[in-house]
Amino acid sequence: MDASMDENRLKDALKAALVEVLEERHDLLRDLIEEIIEDVALTRAIAEGETTEVIERDQVFQLFESEA
C-alpha cells in the first residue's frame, strides 16, 4: 500500500469515528459549544472591564446589597 492510500483510510476512519461519537454523544458537542460561548463572553467581559472606571470593592458589594 502506498502512503496516500493509508492517509485516505486514516482520514475516513477518523471521520467515521467522529460522526459516531457525535451521533451517540451529542451532549459532548453541546457542552463544547457551551464552553466556547462562555469563554467568549468572559473574554469580552474582561476586555470591557479593562476600559471602564475602577471602583472600590465596597462599592460593588453595595450595588449587590441594594438589588437584593
Secondary structure, DSSP 8 states (H G I E B T S, - for coil): --HHHHHHHHHHHHHHHHHHHHHH-HHHHHHHHHHHHHHHHHHHHHHHHHTS----HHHHHHHHHHH-
